[in-house]
Structures are given as structure tokens and as C-alpha cells.
């Protein structure tokens, strides 16, 4: 019996709007509506634009028609990028990992490791060479490696959903007017388009750094938790007890009592067990 090989985990990815998010600006709502009405994976633009190597500028040969798995991933990704698009800076206010999660493109292995390679390849091997997205790398001095990319949507991206550059510029001007109106109401000086762009970009960088540092701290805690939990429950609890005794004063230990201390050890043990087996959630 012939069995078709399954080479993607989720053949029909869909973008899911994050919970507890604020309503997006009118232009974003309009753009997302357009993206749902048009098949962004089957437009005429693919017969006009030839992808280029982003490093060398040389043309890349490819089939004119996207395979259906990548086409489905692209449809979801376009909506996700639009949802997180910042009109004043052209930046996508989300990491590749976040976009991958929200589009259902992330996978978890049996060992618990997350993979976002399907989303990452879609961006680096297709959307960037086609000129829909531009990426900028920044070095992280804390971790000693590159931070998540700063992704910018180009006018060509919006041509996928039949939004002209003139319409985009008009929306940007309206957004700048709204920002400055709020600043004037607060008694502050209005900003130029370049100033708003710089401020927005700096804020995005700050959030990325904060996220990276919190994620680093999580993995440090996880490694420590795994080291303690790797022992038998009895030995693990003895180690926790020694740590707790060092962290409390004699008066605090007396107030807590033997029963209270035992209860605290159990709480810490199961808390560490949970951390050791958990995944970092963006």
C-alpha cells in the first residue's frame, strides 16, 4: 500500500490573534481585510518579480508557483506581520518565534525542543529575497550573540494586497498627525517623521533586550532546577532544605516551625519540578 510522505506537521496553518490584545489601527484592520480577500500566494507579482540573493544581489532561479505548503504558510504569515506592523516605523513588532507560534508553524519535538525553522525559512529564503521584508541584525552585548531580527515591511509587501505606496504614505501621515495631536494635548512638542521613527525603533530594541534578558534568566533558573531535581526526591528535598536554612534567619525558622519548614520544602520541590519540565512561553 502506498503511503504519502508527511513532511510538514501542520499543512494548514492559520494566524490566530493573540489574546488580550488591543484593537489595531484602522489602516491595519483595512490591510488585514484585504489580505483575507486576496490570495497573497498566487498573485501576478510572482510572474514579474524575480528573487535576489540579499547578500550578493544576484538573481535566484525558482519555480513561478509556490508549493501549497509554503503558500499556506505565507497566507498566515502575511496576516501575522500585518497585525504586528507599526505604521510609523514600518517595523514588525514581533519576533520570528512569536510569528511562528501565532501562525501554528512552530513544532515541539519529543524531547521538548521547539523548532521555528518553517517560519524562519519562509522569511529568509522567500520573503526577503522577493523584497517583501527587510531584516536588520543587532548584536546582543549581554548574551554575546545576535538578537532577534528587526523586520521591516516594504512597499512591495503591500502590493501583495493591492495597497499602493501612495495609500501607505497617506496612512503614515495620518498616524503622525494623530501622534502629534496627543503630544500637544499633553503639552509636549510635536515630532518629525524621523524622530518618531527613531523613537519607535529604540523602543522596539529596548523590548527585545528586556525579553532576551528575561528569557536568559528563565533558562538559568531551569538549569539550576533540573540539577536539583535530577537527584532522588529525598536528596532533592534535603538540598532544598539546606538552601532554605541559609536564606532564613534563626528567628524566621523558629516562627515557621518544623511543620511550616517541611511544607515550604515541598512547595519549593514541586515548583522546581515544574520549572525543570517547562518551556519558555513568549
ABEGO torsion letter per residue (X at the ends): XBBBBBABABABBBBBBBBGBBBBBAAAAAAAAAAAABBAAABAAAAABBBBBAAAGBBBBBBABBBAAAAAAAAAAAAAAAAABBAAAGBBBBBAAAAAAAAGABBBBAAGBBBAAAAAAAAAAAAAAAGABBBBBBBBAAAGBBBBBBBBBBAAAAAAAGBBAAAAAAAAAAAAAAAAAAAAAAGBBBBBAAAAAAAAAAAAAAAAAAAAAAAAAAAAAAAAAAAAAABBAAAAAAAAAAAAAAABBAAAAAAAEAAAAAAAAAAAAAAAAAAAABBBBX
